[in-house]
Amino acid sequence: MSFRPINNNEEPTHDYYGFPNKYKYDRTLDYQVDTPLLGNDSKKIFMCILIIGFLILIISMGSISGYYAWFSFENDPYWVRIIRTYVAVLFSPFYIFYIFVKTTVFKT
């Protein structure tokens, strides 16, 4: 049972599904391929969800730390508040950890 001809001039004796080429019949309707639940792009969908979730996490951490840095010292001049907010947004994971330690451990 060969799927490919030995010489390039010969016709194959069997089709892709292993049946003899005696009759020309489209077997793709009888032998359909089972696809996964999400299709063939399940890895791509998972990566998109992961990336979107990570971006939402980064944006929310930046906004929370910026909000807290802006309103933590209301008597400071605006240029100091702007710089503090910029640094807090830039290093938001560390600033949120600092705020957590400051409020929870030291109770201030």
Biopython code that builds the backbone (N, CA, C, O; Angstrom):
import numpy as np
from Bio.PDB.StructureBuilder import StructureBuilder

atoms = [
    (1, "MET", "N", (0.840, -1.163, 0.000)),
    (1, "MET", "CA", (0.000, 0.000, 0.000)),
    (1, "MET", "C", (0.889, 1.231, 0.000)),
    (1, "MET", "O", (1.480, 1.563, 1.028)),
    (2, "SER", "N", (0.993, 1.899, -1.109)),
    (2, "SER", "CA", (1.855, 3.075, -1.185)),
    (2, "SER", "C", (1.004, 4.299, -1.469)),
    (2, "SER", "O", (0.082, 4.265, -2.284)),
    (3, "PHE", "N", (1.330, 5.364, -0.789)),
    (3, "PHE", "CA", (0.614, 6.618, -0.979)),
    (3, "PHE", "C", (1.256, 7.462, -2.065)),
    (3, "PHE", "O", (0.579, 8.265, -2.708)),
    (4, "ARG", "N", (2.540, 7.292, -2.273)),
    (4, "ARG", "CA", (3.263, 8.047, -3.287)),
    (4, "ARG", "C", (3.738, 7.105, -4.385)),
    (4, "ARG", "O", (4.108, 5.961, -4.121)),
    (5, "PRO", "N", (3.724, 7.588, -5.588)),
    (5, "PRO", "CA", (4.248, 6.727, -6.655)),
    (5, "PRO", "C", (5.758, 6.590, -6.557)),
    (5, "PRO", "O", (6.447, 7.485, -6.069)),
    (6, "ILE", "N", (6.256, 5.463, -7.026)),
    (6, "ILE", "CA", (7.698, 5.245, -7.021)),
    (6, "ILE", "C", (8.351, 6.168, -8.037)),
    (6, "ILE", "O", (9.357, 6.808, -7.730)),
    (7, "ASN", "N", (7.804, 6.247, -9.228)),
    (7, "ASN", "CA", (8.274, 7.188, -10.244)),
    (7, "ASN", "C", (7.315, 8.376, -10.276)),
    (7, "ASN", "O", (6.163, 8.269, -9.856)),
    (8, "ASN", "N", (7.787, 9.464, -10.760)),
    (8, "ASN", "CA", (6.934, 10.654, -10.826)),
    (8, "ASN", "C", (5.836, 10.521, -11.871)),
    (8, "ASN", "O", (4.850, 11.255, -11.818)),
    (9, "ASN", "N", (5.983, 9.607, -12.812)),
    (9, "ASN", "CA", (5.000, 9.451, -13.875)),
    (9, "ASN", "C", (3.835, 8.566, -13.456)),
    (9, "ASN", "O", (2.784, 8.612, -14.095)),
    (10, "GLU", "N", (3.983, 7.763, -12.407)),
    (10, "GLU", "CA", (2.937, 6.832, -11.997)),
    (10, "GLU", "C", (1.929, 7.511, -11.077)),
    (10, "GLU", "O", (2.260, 8.427, -10.324)),
    (11, "GLU", "N", (0.691, 7.035, -11.162)),
    (11, "GLU", "CA", (-0.365, 7.492, -10.265)),
    (11, "GLU", "C", (-0.247, 6.722, -8.949)),
    (11, "GLU", "O", (0.154, 5.558, -8.961)),
    (12, "PRO", "N", (-0.588, 7.346, -7.809)),
    (12, "PRO", "CA", (-0.587, 6.576, -6.566)),
    (12, "PRO", "C", (-1.696, 5.524, -6.598)),
    (12, "PRO", "O", (-2.754, 5.738, -7.189)),
    (13, "THR", "N", (-1.438, 4.392, -5.957)),
    (13, "THR", "CA", (-2.413, 3.303, -5.981)),
    (13, "THR", "C", (-3.486, 3.458, -4.922)),
    (13, "THR", "O", (-4.556, 2.861, -5.042)),
    (14, "HIS", "N", (-3.227, 4.243, -3.892)),
    (14, "HIS", "CA", (-4.192, 4.445, -2.820)),
    (14, "HIS", "C", (-4.310, 5.943, -2.527)),
    (14, "HIS", "O", (-3.376, 6.713, -2.752)),
    (15, "ASP", "N", (-5.478, 6.331, -2.022)),
    (15, "ASP", "CA", (-5.671, 7.744, -1.695)),
    (15, "ASP", "C", (-5.107, 8.045, -0.305)),
    (15, "ASP", "O", (-4.487, 7.191, 0.329)),
    (16, "TYR", "N", (-5.332, 9.254, 0.144)),
    (16, "TYR", "CA", (-4.792, 9.734, 1.422)),
    (16, "TYR", "C", (-5.317, 8.924, 2.601)),
    (16, "TYR", "O", (-4.632, 8.788, 3.615)),
    (17, "TYR", "N", (-6.521, 8.389, 2.476)),
    (17, "TYR", "CA", (-7.139, 7.660, 3.579)),
    (17, "TYR", "C", (-6.845, 6.164, 3.534)),
    (17, "TYR", "O", (-7.290, 5.433, 4.419)),
    (18, "GLY", "N", (-6.116, 5.693, 2.541)),
    (18, "GLY", "CA", (-5.725, 4.295, 2.467)),
    (18, "GLY", "C", (-6.605, 3.432, 1.589)),
    (18, "GLY", "O", (-6.396, 2.222, 1.516)),
    (19, "PHE", "N", (-7.571, 4.012, 0.929)),
    (19, "PHE", "CA", (-8.446, 3.245, 0.050)),
    (19, "PHE", "C", (-7.859, 3.225, -1.359)),
    (19, "PHE", "O", (-7.183, 4.171, -1.762)),
    (20, "PRO", "N", (-8.115, 2.144, -2.118)),
    (20, "PRO", "CA", (-7.581, 2.096, -3.495)),
    (20, "PRO", "C", (-8.205, 3.183, -4.366)),
    (20, "PRO", "O", (-9.348, 3.588, -4.154)),
    (21, "ASN", "N", (-7.454, 3.635, -5.322)),
    (21, "ASN", "CA", (-7.904, 4.689, -6.230)),
    (21, "ASN", "C", (-8.781, 4.154, -7.357)),
    (21, "ASN", "O", (-8.862, 4.766, -8.422)),
    (22, "LYS", "N", (-9.425, 3.036, -7.137)),
    (22, "LYS", "CA", (-10.273, 2.432, -8.161)),
    (22, "LYS", "C", (-11.456, 3.346, -8.488)),
    (22, "LYS", "O", (-11.841, 3.487, -9.648)),
    (23, "TYR", "N", (-12.035, 3.972, -7.433)),
    (23, "TYR", "CA", (-13.166, 4.869, -7.619)),
    (23, "TYR", "C", (-12.782, 6.261, -7.129)),
    (23, "TYR", "O", (-12.163, 6.408, -6.075)),
    (24, "LYS", "N", (-13.141, 7.249, -7.878)),
    (24, "LYS", "CA", (-12.889, 8.628, -7.479)),
    (24, "LYS", "C", (-14.037, 9.079, -6.577)),
    (24, "LYS", "O", (-15.146, 9.328, -7.052)),
    (25, "TYR", "N", (-13.770, 9.182, -5.297)),
    (25, "TYR", "CA", (-14.794, 9.546, -4.323)),
    (25, "TYR", "C", (-14.172, 10.495, -3.312)),
    (25, "TYR", "O", (-13.065, 10.262, -2.828)),
    (26, "ASP", "N", (-14.887, 11.560, -3.000)),
    (26, "ASP", "CA", (-14.395, 12.533, -2.028)),
    (26, "ASP", "C", (-14.697, 12.029, -0.623)),
    (26, "ASP", "O", (-15.842, 12.085, -0.173)),
    (27, "ARG", "N", (-13.681, 11.539, 0.065)),
    (27, "ARG", "CA", (-13.860, 10.946, 1.388)),
    (27, "ARG", "C", (-13.756, 11.972, 2.517)),
    (27, "ARG", "O", (-13.892, 11.601, 3.683)),
    (28, "THR", "N", (-13.523, 13.225, 2.213)),
    (28, "THR", "CA", (-13.402, 14.228, 3.277)),
    (28, "THR", "C", (-14.722, 14.429, 4.005)),
    (28, "THR", "O", (-14.716, 14.817, 5.174)),
    (29, "LEU", "N", (-15.855, 14.177, 3.351)),
    (29, "LEU", "CA", (-17.145, 14.316, 4.022)),
    (29, "LEU", "C", (-17.381, 13.164, 4.997)),
    (29, "LEU", "O", (-18.001, 13.359, 6.042)),
    (30, "ASP", "N", (-16.895, 11.976, 4.669)),
    (30, "ASP", "CA", (-17.083, 10.812, 5.540)),
    (30, "ASP", "C", (-16.094, 10.786, 6.695)),
    (30, "ASP", "O", (-16.416, 10.275, 7.767)),
    (31, "TYR", "N", (-14.919, 11.317, 6.501)),
    (31, "TYR", "CA", (-13.856, 11.262, 7.508)),
    (31, "TYR", "C", (-13.460, 12.679, 7.900)),
    (31, "TYR", "O", (-12.398, 13.165, 7.512)),
    (32, "GLN", "N", (-14.319, 13.338, 8.670)),
    (32, "GLN", "CA", (-14.030, 14.700, 9.072)),
    (32, "GLN", "C", (-13.085, 14.706, 10.265)),
    (32, "GLN", "O", (-13.091, 13.794, 11.092)),
    (33, "VAL", "N", (-12.287, 15.740, 10.331)),
    (33, "VAL", "CA", (-11.306, 15.880, 11.394)),
    (33, "VAL", "C", (-11.996, 16.450, 12.626)),
    (33, "VAL", "O", (-12.721, 17.440, 12.530)),
    (34, "ASP", "N", (-11.772, 15.830, 13.783)),
    (34, "ASP", "CA", (-12.302, 16.361, 15.036)),
    (34, "ASP", "C", (-11.434, 17.526, 15.492)),
    (34, "ASP", "O", (-10.225, 17.378, 15.671)),
    (35, "THR", "N", (-12.059, 18.684, 15.677)),
    (35, "THR", "CA", (-11.306, 19.849, 16.127)),
    (35, "THR", "C", (-11.512, 20.027, 17.624)),
    (35, "THR", "O", (-12.554, 19.633, 18.148)),
    (36, "PRO", "N", (-10.558, 20.601, 18.314)),
    (36, "PRO", "CA", (-10.729, 20.863, 19.743)),
    (36, "PRO", "C", (-11.868, 21.851, 19.987)),
    (36, "PRO", "O", (-12.389, 22.458, 19.052)),
    (37, "LEU", "N", (-12.246, 22.005, 21.256)),
    (37, "LEU", "CA", (-13.373, 22.852, 21.624)),
    (37, "LEU", "C", (-13.161, 24.302, 21.178)),
    (37, "LEU", "O", (-14.081, 24.922, 20.644)),
    (38, "LEU", "N", (-11.977, 24.841, 21.389)),
    (38, "LEU", "CA", (-11.689, 26.225, 21.000)),
    (38, "LEU", "C", (-11.119, 26.331, 19.602)),
    (38, "LEU", "O", (-10.777, 27.431, 19.168)),
    (39, "GLY", "N", (-11.009, 25.257, 18.901)),
    (39, "GLY", "CA", (-10.437, 25.272, 17.569)),
    (39, "GLY", "C", (-8.933, 25.094, 17.637)),
    (39, "GLY", "O", (-8.385, 24.719, 18.674)),
    (40, "ASN", "N", (-8.286, 25.361, 16.546)),
    (40, "ASN", "CA", (-6.837, 25.198, 16.481)),
    (40, "ASN", "C", (-6.089, 26.371, 17.097)),
    (40, "ASN", "O", (-4.874, 26.304, 17.284)),
    (41, "ASP", "N", (-6.798, 27.429, 17.409)),
    (41, "ASP", "CA", (-6.160, 28.634, 17.927)),
    (41, "ASP", "C", (-6.285, 28.753, 19.439)),
    (41, "ASP", "O", (-6.252, 29.866, 19.963)),
    (42, "SER", "N", (-6.425, 27.651, 20.152)),
    (42, "SER", "CA", (-6.626, 27.733, 21.596)),
    (42, "SER", "C", (-5.402, 28.315, 22.302)),
    (42, "SER", "O", (-5.545, 29.036, 23.290)),
    (43, "LYS", "N", (-4.214, 28.011, 21.810)),
    (43, "LYS", "CA", (-3.006, 28.571, 22.417)),
    (43, "LYS", "C", (-2.957, 30.086, 22.189)),
    (43, "LYS", "O", (-2.570, 30.844, 23.078)),
    (44, "LYS", "N", (-3.347, 30.508, 21.005)),
    (44, "LYS", "CA", (-3.346, 31.935, 20.685)),
    (44, "LYS", "C", (-4.380, 32.672, 21.530)),
    (44, "LYS", "O", (-4.112, 33.776, 22.004)),
    (45, "ILE", "N", (-5.550, 32.083, 21.724)),
    (45, "ILE", "CA", (-6.588, 32.700, 22.549)),
    (45, "ILE", "C", (-6.122, 32.800, 23.993)),
    (45, "ILE", "O", (-6.323, 33.827, 24.642)),
    (46, "PHE", "N", (-5.501, 31.737, 24.501)),
    (46, "PHE", "CA", (-4.991, 31.750, 25.864)),
    (46, "PHE", "C", (-3.930, 32.824, 26.051)),
    (46, "PHE", "O", (-3.932, 33.518, 27.067)),
    (47, "MET", "N", (-3.030, 32.974, 25.095)),
    (47, "MET", "CA", (-1.985, 33.998, 25.192)),
    (47, "MET", "C", (-2.586, 35.403, 25.137)),
    (47, "MET", "O", (-2.117, 36.297, 25.842)),
    (48, "CYS", "N", (-3.611, 35.612, 24.316)),
    (48, "CYS", "CA", (-4.263, 36.928, 24.257)),
    (48, "CYS", "C", (-4.926, 37.258, 25.580)),
    (48, "CYS", "O", (-4.812, 38.384, 26.064)),
    (49, "ILE", "N", (-5.622, 36.289, 26.177)),
    (49, "ILE", "CA", (-6.265, 36.512, 27.471)),
    (49, "ILE", "C", (-5.217, 36.813, 28.535)),
    (49, "ILE", "O", (-5.417, 37.690, 29.375)),
    (50, "LEU", "N", (-4.098, 36.088, 28.503)),
    (50, "LEU", "CA", (-3.030, 36.299, 29.473)),
    (50, "LEU", "C", (-2.413, 37.689, 29.324)),
    (50, "LEU", "O", (-2.170, 38.365, 30.324)),
    (51, "ILE", "N", (-2.163, 38.114, 28.114)),
    (51, "ILE", "CA", (-1.559, 39.428, 27.874)),
    (51, "ILE", "C", (-2.529, 40.548, 28.261)),
    (51, "ILE", "O", (-2.120, 41.536, 28.871)),
    (52, "ILE", "N", (-3.805, 40.401, 27.913)),
    (52, "ILE", "CA", (-4.791, 41.421, 28.269)),
    (52, "ILE", "C", (-4.945, 41.515, 29.780)),
    (52, "ILE", "O", (-5.055, 42.612, 30.327)),
    (53, "GLY", "N", (-4.953, 40.366, 30.459)),
    (53, "GLY", "CA", (-5.030, 40.373, 31.920)),
    (53, "GLY", "C", (-3.825, 41.036, 32.554)),
    (53, "GLY", "O", (-3.960, 41.773, 33.531)),
    (54, "PHE", "N", (-2.641, 40.779, 32.004)),
    (54, "PHE", "CA", (-1.419, 41.395, 32.521)),
    (54, "PHE", "C", (-1.456, 42.913, 32.314)),
    (54, "PHE", "O", (-1.061, 43.666, 33.204)),
    (55, "LEU", "N", (-1.923, 43.365, 31.161)),
    (55, "LEU", "CA", (-2.021, 44.806, 30.908)),
    (55, "LEU", "C", (-3.035, 45.473, 31.840)),
    (55, "LEU", "O", (-2.799, 46.581, 32.323)),
    (56, "ILE", "N", (-4.152, 44.808, 32.090)),
    (56, "ILE", "CA", (-5.139, 45.351, 33.026)),
    (56, "ILE", "C", (-4.538, 45.442, 34.426)),
    (56, "ILE", "O", (-4.775, 46.417, 35.139)),
    (57, "LEU", "N", (-3.770, 44.444, 34.820)),
    (57, "LEU", "CA", (-3.117, 44.457, 36.127)),
    (57, "LEU", "C", (-2.124, 45.614, 36.240)),
    (57, "LEU", "O", (-2.107, 46.314, 37.252)),
    (58, "ILE", "N", (-1.304, 45.821, 35.220)),
    (58, "ILE", "CA", (-0.313, 46.902, 35.238)),
    (58, "ILE", "C", (-1.005, 48.269, 35.288)),
    (58, "ILE", "O", (-0.593, 49.145, 36.049)),
    (59, "ILE", "N", (-2.057, 48.453, 34.478)),
    (59, "ILE", "CA", (-2.765, 49.733, 34.457)),
    (59, "ILE", "C", (-3.448, 50.004, 35.792)),
    (59, "ILE", "O", (-3.418, 51.131, 36.286)),
    (60, "SER", "N", (-4.059, 48.985, 36.374)),
    (60, "SER", "CA", (-4.732, 49.199, 37.662)),
    (60, "SER", "C", (-3.733, 49.473, 38.781)),
    (60, "SER", "O", (-4.003, 50.301, 39.651)),
    (61, "MET", "N", (-2.579, 48.793, 38.776)),
    (61, "MET", "CA", (-1.561, 49.082, 39.799)),
    (61, "MET", "C", (-1.040, 50.503, 39.653)),
    (61, "MET", "O", (-0.835, 51.194, 40.650)),
    (62, "GLY", "N", (-0.825, 50.943, 38.422)),
    (62, "GLY", "CA", (-0.355, 52.311, 38.203)),
    (62, "GLY", "C", (-1.363, 53.347, 38.636)),
    (62, "GLY", "O", (-0.997, 54.366, 39.223)),
    (63, "SER", "N", (-2.631, 53.101, 38.352)),
    (63, "SER", "CA", (-3.639, 54.090, 38.743)),
    (63, "SER", "C", (-3.844, 54.126, 40.257)),
    (63, "SER", "O", (-4.034, 55.200, 40.826)),
    (64, "ILE", "N", (-3.809, 52.971, 40.910)),
    (64, "ILE", "CA", (-3.962, 52.952, 42.372)),
    (64, "ILE", "C", (-2.785, 53.642, 43.048)),
    (64, "ILE", "O", (-2.974, 54.444, 43.962)),
    (65, "SER", "N", (-1.574, 53.332, 42.604)),
    (65, "SER", "CA", (-0.413, 53.969, 43.232)),
    (65, "SER", "C", (-0.356, 55.458, 42.922)),
    (65, "SER", "O", (0.038, 56.239, 43.787)),
    (66, "GLY", "N", (-0.734, 55.875, 41.727)),
    (66, "GLY", "CA", (-0.769, 57.295, 41.393)),
    (66, "GLY", "C", (-1.801, 58.054, 42.199)),
    (66, "GLY", "O", (-1.536, 59.161, 42.666)),
    (67, "TYR", "N", (-2.977, 57.466, 42.367)),
    (67, "TYR", "CA", (-4.019, 58.093, 43.175)),
    (67, "TYR", "C", (-3.562, 58.256, 44.620)),
    (67, "TYR", "O", (-3.743, 59.314, 45.222)),
    (68, "TYR", "N", (-2.973, 57.210, 45.167)),
    (68, "TYR", "CA", (-2.530, 57.272, 46.563)),
    (68, "TYR", "C", (-1.373, 58.275, 46.725)),
    (68, "TYR", "O", (-1.326, 59.003, 47.716)),
    (69, "ALA", "N", (-0.449, 58.316, 45.765)),
    (69, "ALA", "CA", (0.670, 59.254, 45.857)),
    (69, "ALA", "C", (0.196, 60.698, 45.718)),
    (69, "ALA", "O", (0.758, 61.587, 46.357)),
    (70, "TRP", "N", (-0.819, 60.953, 44.902)),
    (70, "TRP", "CA", (-1.291, 62.312, 44.707)),
    (70, "TRP", "C", (-1.996, 62.846, 45.951)),
    (70, "TRP", "O", (-1.808, 64.005, 46.322)),
    (71, "PHE", "N", (-2.802, 62.009, 46.595)),
    (71, "PHE", "CA", (-3.590, 62.472, 47.730)),
    (71, "PHE", "C", (-2.973, 62.164, 49.091)),
    (71, "PHE", "O", (-3.616, 62.402, 50.113)),
    (72, "SER", "N", (-1.767, 61.652, 49.137)),
    (72, "SER", "CA", (-1.175, 61.320, 50.437)),
    (72, "SER", "C", (-0.676, 62.573, 51.177)),
    (72, "SER", "O", (-0.834, 62.670, 52.394)),
    (73, "PHE", "N", (-0.088, 63.512, 50.466)),
    (73, "PHE", "CA", (0.398, 64.754, 51.083)),
    (73, "PHE", "C", (-0.236, 65.931, 50.352)),
    (73, "PHE", "O", (0.287, 66.379, 49.332)),
    (74, "GLU", "N", (-1.341, 66.430, 50.854)),
    (74, "GLU", "CA", (-2.075, 67.478, 50.144)),
    (74, "GLU", "C", (-1.490, 68.870, 50.369)),
    (74, "GLU", "O", (-1.839, 69.798, 49.639)),
    (75, "ASN", "N", (-0.627, 69.040, 51.338)),
    (75, "ASN", "CA", (-0.051, 70.364, 51.603)),
    (75, "ASN", "C", (1.198, 70.643, 50.782)),
    (75, "ASN", "O", (1.682, 71.774, 50.781)),
    (76, "ASP", "N", (1.730, 69.653, 50.087)),
    (76, "ASP", "CA", (2.935, 69.852, 49.262)),
    (76, "ASP", "C", (2.593, 70.649, 48.010)),
    (76, "ASP", "O", (1.443, 70.653, 47.571)),
    (77, "PRO", "N", (3.589, 71.324, 47.432)),
    (77, "PRO", "CA", (3.343, 72.046, 46.172)),
    (77, "PRO", "C", (3.033, 71.054, 45.032)),
    (77, "PRO", "O", (3.330, 69.863, 45.122)),
    (78, "TYR", "N", (2.440, 71.581, 43.982)),
    (78, "TYR", "CA", (2.018, 70.723, 42.870)),
    (78, "TYR", "C", (3.185, 70.035, 42.173)),
    (78, "TYR", "O", (3.059, 68.880, 41.768)),
    (79, "TRP", "N", (4.311, 70.714, 42.025)),
    (79, "TRP", "CA", (5.425, 70.093, 41.315)),
    (79, "TRP", "C", (5.978, 68.910, 42.096)),
    (79, "TRP", "O", (6.440, 67.943, 41.490)),
    (80, "VAL", "N", (5.945, 68.958, 43.419)),
    (80, "VAL", "CA", (6.392, 67.821, 44.233)),
    (80, "VAL", "C", (5.380, 66.677, 44.115)),
    (80, "VAL", "O", (5.763, 65.510, 44.032)),
    (81, "ARG", "N", (4.093, 67.017, 44.110)),
    (81, "ARG", "CA", (3.071, 65.989, 43.967)),
    (81, "ARG", "C", (3.135, 65.324, 42.593)),
    (81, "ARG", "O", (2.925, 64.117, 42.473)),
    (82, "ILE", "N", (3.426, 66.115, 41.557)),
    (82, "ILE", "CA", (3.540, 65.559, 40.202)),
    (82, "ILE", "C", (4.720, 64.594, 40.116)),
    (82, "ILE", "O", (4.597, 63.505, 39.555)),
    (83, "ILE", "N", (5.859, 64.995, 40.671)),
    (83, "ILE", "CA", (7.041, 64.112, 40.645)),
    (83, "ILE", "C", (6.786, 62.853, 41.454)),
    (83, "ILE", "O", (7.133, 61.754, 41.022)),
    (84, "ARG", "N", (6.181, 63.006, 42.628)),
    (84, "ARG", "CA", (5.892, 61.837, 43.465)),
    (84, "ARG", "C", (4.918, 60.886, 42.761)),
    (84, "ARG", "O", (5.092, 59.669, 42.817)),
    (85, "THR", "N", (3.910, 61.427, 42.109)),
    (85, "THR", "CA", (2.941, 60.597, 41.394)),
    (85, "THR", "C", (3.587, 59.900, 40.211)),
    (85, "THR", "O", (3.304, 58.731, 39.950)),
    (86, "TYR", "N", (4.456, 60.609, 39.489)),
    (86, "TYR", "CA", (5.152, 60.012, 38.347)),
    (86, "TYR", "C", (6.020, 58.839, 38.789)),
    (86, "TYR", "O", (6.009, 57.780, 38.162)),
    (87, "VAL", "N", (6.764, 59.028, 39.857)),
    (87, "VAL", "CA", (7.623, 57.949, 40.365)),
    (87, "VAL", "C", (6.772, 56.787, 40.886)),
    (87, "VAL", "O", (7.126, 55.623, 40.699)),
    (88, "ALA", "N", (5.650, 57.107, 41.538)),
    (88, "ALA", "CA", (4.774, 56.054, 42.055)),
    (88, "ALA", "C", (4.160, 55.232, 40.928)),
    (88, "ALA", "O", (4.043, 54.013, 41.051)),
    (89, "VAL", "N", (3.770, 55.874, 39.842)),
    (89, "VAL", "CA", (3.207, 55.143, 38.706)),
    (89, "VAL", "C", (4.286, 54.335, 38.001)),
    (89, "VAL", "O", (4.039, 53.209, 37.571)),
    (90, "LEU", "N", (5.474, 54.902, 37.883)),
    (90, "LEU", "CA", (6.570, 54.210, 37.204)),
    (90, "LEU", "C", (6.991, 52.958, 37.960)),
    (90, "LEU", "O", (7.245, 51.919, 37.351)),
    (91, "PHE", "N", (7.064, 53.051, 39.254)),
    (91, "PHE", "CA", (7.452, 51.909, 40.091)),
    (91, "PHE", "C", (6.261, 51.441, 40.921)),
    (91, "PHE", "O", (6.375, 51.274, 42.135)),
    (92, "SER", "N", (5.134, 51.232, 40.278)),
    (92, "SER", "CA", (3.892, 50.946, 40.994)),
    (92, "SER", "C", (3.913, 49.666, 41.833)),
    (92, "SER", "O", (3.368, 49.693, 42.936)),
    (93, "PRO", "N", (4.499, 48.554, 41.397)),
    (93, "PRO", "CA", (4.502, 47.374, 42.288)),
    (93, "PRO", "C", (5.250, 47.623, 43.594)),
    (93, "PRO", "O", (4.813, 47.191, 44.661)),
    (94, "PHE", "N", (6.373, 48.318, 43.504)),
    (94, "PHE", "CA", (7.149, 48.602, 44.711)),
    (94, "PHE", "C", (6.440, 49.622, 45.601)),
    (94, "PHE", "O", (6.485, 49.522, 46.827)),
    (95, "TYR", "N", (5.783, 50.606, 44.975)),
    (95, "TYR", "CA", (5.074, 51.620, 45.747)),
    (95, "TYR", "C", (3.862, 51.017, 46.458)),
    (95, "TYR", "O", (3.568, 51.371, 47.600)),
    (96, "ILE", "N", (3.165, 50.111, 45.783)),
    (96, "ILE", "CA", (2.028, 49.451, 46.440)),
    (96, "ILE", "C", (2.513, 48.595, 47.597)),
    (96, "ILE", "O", (1.867, 48.554, 48.644)),
    (97, "PHE", "N", (3.637, 47.911, 47.431)),
    (97, "PHE", "CA", (4.210, 47.131, 48.536)),
    (97, "PHE", "C", (4.614, 48.058, 49.688)),
    (97, "PHE", "O", (4.406, 47.719, 50.853)),
    (98, "TYR", "N", (5.188, 49.218, 49.373)),
    (98, "TYR", "CA", (5.562, 50.205, 50.395)),
    (98, "TYR", "C", (4.327, 50.689, 51.153)),
    (98, "TYR", "O", (4.360, 50.794, 52.379)),
    (99, "ILE", "N", (3.245, 50.983, 50.446)),
    (99, "ILE", "CA", (2.012, 51.438, 51.085)),
    (99, "ILE", "C", (1.433, 50.326, 51.962)),
    (99, "ILE", "O", (0.929, 50.594, 53.053)),
    (100, "PHE", "N", (1.503, 49.087, 51.490)),
    (100, "PHE", "CA", (1.012, 47.967, 52.288)),
    (100, "PHE", "C", (1.791, 47.829, 53.586)),
    (100, "PHE", "O", (1.199, 47.665, 54.653)),
    (101, "VAL", "N", (3.117, 47.893, 53.500)),
    (101, "VAL", "CA", (3.945, 47.779, 54.703)),
    (101, "VAL", "C", (3.702, 48.968, 55.622)),
    (101, "VAL", "O", (3.621, 48.808, 56.840)),
    (102, "LYS", "N", (3.585, 50.153, 55.048)),
    (102, "LYS", "CA", (3.378, 51.368, 55.844)),
    (102, "LYS", "C", (2.049, 51.318, 56.598)),
    (102, "LYS", "O", (2.002, 51.670, 57.776)),
    (103, "THR", "N", (0.981, 50.891, 55.947)),
    (103, "THR", "CA", (-0.334, 50.898, 56.577)),
    (103, "THR", "C", (-0.588, 49.671, 57.445)),
    (103, "THR", "O", (-1.307, 49.764, 58.440)),
    (104, "THR", "N", (-0.025, 48.547, 57.097)),
    (104, "THR", "CA", (-0.319, 47.317, 57.836)),
    (104, "THR", "C", (0.666, 47.063, 58.970)),
    (104, "THR", "O", (0.272, 46.787, 60.103)),
    (105, "VAL", "N", (1.933, 47.159, 58.654)),
    (105, "VAL", "CA", (2.953, 46.827, 59.660)),
    (105, "VAL", "C", (3.149, 47.974, 60.641)),
    (105, "VAL", "O", (3.130, 47.771, 61.854)),
    (106, "PHE", "N", (3.338, 49.181, 60.113)),
    (106, "PHE", "CA", (3.638, 50.319, 60.970)),
    (106, "PHE", "C", (2.387, 51.085, 61.408)),
    (106, "PHE", "O", (2.488, 51.997, 62.228)),
    (107, "LYS", "N", (1.232, 50.739, 60.889)),
    (107, "LYS", "CA", (-0.057, 51.332, 61.267)),
    (107, "LYS", "C", (-0.065, 52.855, 61.191)),
    (107, "LYS", "O", (-0.563, 53.528, 62.094)),
    (108, "THR", "N", (0.490, 53.392, 60.105)),
    (108, "THR", "CA", (0.463, 54.849, 59.943)),
    (108, "THR", "C", (-0.404, 55.245, 58.766)),
    (108, "THR", "O", (-0.545, 56.433, 58.476)),
]
sb = StructureBuilder()
sb.init_structure("model")
sb.init_model(0)
sb.init_chain("A")
sb.init_seg("    ")
for serial, (resi, resn, name, xyz) in enumerate(atoms, 1):
    if name == "N":
        sb.init_residue(resn, " ", resi, " ")
    sb.init_atom(name, np.array(xyz, "f"), 0.0, 1.0, " ", f" {name:<3s}", serial, name[0])
structure = sb.get_structure()
